[in-house]
């Protein structure tokens, strides 16, 4: 058992298997609420808690997935580049929409954090919620935020955005 807990494949395998199960469940049920990310997260947390597995042991393998986020973000840029003709045609509406959405998001986060007296580190972690995960981590950490909270914020924003 100790060999399994100390292997980086524990976290990696748990992430992949639970995500694939989540994809199967979403296809089977047809429900947007059965998001593979949410299903995987719930199952992984439940397994860690039920078996008393320390997060650090899980994170050894799960960090491999985090490490892959940077190249995936570069692929996102490639997808955007491939749509450059559409972006040129609708440059002003896209620019105005992105700027308005970003400004609204940031103002609402800062306003709500001030209203509820949220700690500066938490506010700095939540603020970049509408970025990609690697960018949000970098922004949060550079402003004194907590990377784990930034990741959770990005996931929540992404999943709720996908549900809408």
C-alpha positions in Angstrom: 0.0 0.0 0.0 2.9 2.4 0.8 4.3 1.9 -2.7 1.0 2.9 -4.2 0.7 6.0 -2.0 4.2 7.1 -2.8 3.8 6.6 -6.6 3.0 9.6 -8.7 0.7 7.4 -10.7 -1.9 7.4 -7.8 -3.0 11.0 -8.4 -2.6 10.8 -12.2 -4.6 7.6 -12.4 -7.3 8.8 -10.1 -7.7 12.0 -12.1 -7.8 10.3 -15.5 -10.1 7.4 -14.4 -12.6 9.6 -12.5 -12.7 12.1 -15.4 -13.4 9.3 -17.9 -16.1 8.0 -15.6 -17.5 11.5 -15.5 -17.6 11.7 -19.3 -19.4 8.3 -19.4 -21.9 9.5 -16.7 -22.6 12.7 -18.6 -23.2 10.8 -21.8 -25.4 8.3 -20.1 -27.5 10.8 -18.2 -27.4 13.6 -20.7 -27.2 16.0 -17.8 -25.0 19.1 -17.8 -24.9 18.8 -14.0 -22.8 15.6 -14.5 -19.9 17.6 -15.7 -16.8 15.3 -15.9 -14.7 17.9 -13.9 -17.3 18.0 -11.1 -17.7 14.3 -11.0 -13.9 13.7 -11.0 -13.4 16.3 -8.2 -16.1 14.8 -6.0 -14.9 11.2 -6.4 -11.3 12.1 -5.9 -12.1 14.1 -2.7 -14.3 11.3 -1.5 -11.6 8.7 -2.0 -8.9 10.8 -0.3 -11.2 11.4 2.7 -12.6 7.8 2.9 -9.1 6.2 2.8 -7.3 8.9 4.7 -4.9 9.5 1.9 -2.9 12.7 2.4 -3.4 15.3 -0.3 0.4 15.6 -0.8 0.5 11.9 -1.9 -2.3 12.5 -4.4 -0.8 15.8 -5.6 2.5 14.1 -6.8 0.6 12.7 -9.7 -2.1 15.3 -10.1 0.7 17.9 -10.5 1.6 16.2 -13.8 -1.8 17.3 -15.1 -1.1 20.9 -13.8 2.2 20.8 -15.5 0.5 20.1 -18.8 -1.8 23.2 -18.5 0.8 25.5 -20.0 1.2 23.7 -23.3 -2.6 23.3 -23.5 -3.0 27.1 -23.0 -0.6 27.5 -26.0 -2.9 25.3 -28.0 -5.8 27.5 -27.1 -3.9 30.4 -28.6 -3.4 28.3 -31.8 -7.2 27.8 -32.0 -7.8 31.5 -31.6 -5.2 32.2 -34.3 -7.0 29.8 -36.7 -10.1 31.9 -36.3 -8.3 35.2 -37.1 -10.5 35.9 -40.1 -13.6 35.9 -38.0 -11.8 37.9 -35.3 -10.7 40.5 -37.9 -14.3 40.8 -39.2 -15.8 41.3 -35.7 -12.8 42.9 -34.0 -14.6 45.8 -32.4 -17.6 43.7 -31.0 -15.2 41.1 -29.7 -12.9 43.7 -28.1 -15.8 45.5 -26.5 -17.4 42.3 -25.3 -14.2 41.0 -23.8 -13.3 44.3 -22.2 -16.8 44.8 -20.8 -17.0 41.2 -19.5 -13.5 41.4 -17.9 -14.2 44.8 -16.3 -17.6 43.7 -15.0 -16.0 40.6 -13.5 -13.2 42.4 -11.8 -15.3 45.2 -10.5 -18.0 42.8 -9.1 -15.3 40.6 -7.4 -13.5 43.6 -5.8 -16.8 45.2 -4.8 -18.2 42.0 -3.2 -14.9 41.3 -1.5 -14.9 44.8 0.0 -18.6 44.5 1.0 -18.0 41.2 2.8 -14.6 42.2 4.3 -12.8 39.4 2.5 -9.0 39.1 3.2 -6.7 40.6 0.5 -5.1 37.2 -0.2 -8.5 35.6 -0.9 -9.5 38.6 -3.1 -6.3 38.3 -5.1 -7.0 34.6 -5.5 -10.5 35.0 -6.8 -10.0 38.1 -9.0 -8.4 36.2 -12.0 -11.2 33.6 -12.1 -12.1 34.2 -15.7 -8.5 33.5 -17.0 -7.0 30.2 -17.9 -5.7 28.2 -14.9 -2.0 28.9 -15.5 -2.5 32.6 -16.0 -4.9 32.8 -13.0 -2.2 31.1 -10.8 0.4 33.5 -12.0 -1.7 36.6 -11.4 -2.9 35.4 -8.0 0.6 34.5 -6.8 2.0 37.8 -8.0 -0.6 39.7 -6.0 -0.2 37.7 -2.8 -3.0 35.2 -3.5 -3.2 31.5 -3.0 -2.8 29.3 -6.1 -5.2 26.6 -4.9 -8.0 29.1 -4.4 -7.3 30.6 -7.8 -7.6 27.2 -9.4 -10.9 26.5 -7.6 -12.2 29.9 -8.7 -11.3 29.2 -12.3 -12.9 25.8 -12.2 -16.1 27.1 -10.6 -16.3 29.9 -13.2 -15.7 27.5 -16.0 -18.2 24.9 -14.9 -20.9 27.4 -14.2 -20.2 29.1 -17.5 -20.5 25.8 -19.3 -23.8 25.1 -17.5 -25.3 28.4 -18.7 
